[in-house]
Amino acid sequence: MFKQVSKQLAFQATRNFSTSKQSNFKVTVCGANGGIGQPLSLLLKLNPLVTQLNLYDIVGTPGVAADLSHIDTSSTTQGFKGPEELGAALKGADVVVVSAGVPRKPGMDRDDLFNMNAGIVRDIADAVSKNCPKALLAIITNPVNTVVPIAAEVLKKNGTYDPKRLFGITTLDVVRSRAFIGHGNNVDPQSVEIPVIGGHSGVTIIPVLSQSQPKYSKEIEPLTKRIQDAGTEVVKAKAGAGSATLSMAYAGARLANSLLRGLNGERNVIECSYVESTVTEARFFSTPVVLGKNGLEENLGLPKLNDYEKKLLVEALPELQKNIKKGVDFVAKS
Ligand code: LMR
């Protein structure tokens, strides 16, 4: 009886994060002691595809690693603390997830984090080049629209850039859309499919509600605005204590799991992610992509857009291009 129940619990805990085949992957979380990093590391500790989980942060990671190491899943965890241990944390990683950096406070937008977070992502990308140049690098740190181009430029400078291996995590926009549509329609959010394209801030977030399955049963425009402002909704509710951590950790773990499933040879793994592409005039743009053994296998391009969504795209592009240029200029001047 006990065996049955614990088997069932283990299944439930890993339902969203598992796959049929088993493999051995090393994952490094950068920012693992933070509000996102801790729950993200917990979810990755539950992922049967992860064999070695390395936790890096400037402080606190030995404690987080010791704590997680008491969980009865087979992966091993190790904590790495301070810039001098960053290289060791990254050595040989297959997937690196970056949540390091400072969160927003009420009244700030994601771009206001640039001064604090740009250098952090630059230095981690530099260390990735040197210690695990073939790793899939997935970035949560805000402003995603700008720090992903920063990582690309740093990797490029170091001669290790492969656009198929760099991902901005916009998964939370998809997760939120599924939640809002599911609850709005009174159906299981897990059964909702919807592409969210563009970037990860304000008007650059374009939920393609015309392609949602099932269709949203209420008014489209207020839901679009709610998805675009959902991060701010959490920032306001947390009233000075930061931004989304738990839902972001869930979203990061979902993308990491999909990257691992692709690496593991599973076919038809599709996620929306902010990647380098020629789909629009913006050099980086989130679209549905197929993930595989080399990271991004195929960019599925723009979904079919209705007139309202075409208008959203027109609004998003100049803002996105401005965000991207800021990142490129930062590295050029560094
Ligand atoms: C989010 O979407 O919740 C995150 O990007 C955090 C933020 O600042 O909004």
Residues whose N, C-alpha, C, O or C-beta is under 5 A from the ligand:
A	BS01	LMR	R104 G231 T232 S243 A244
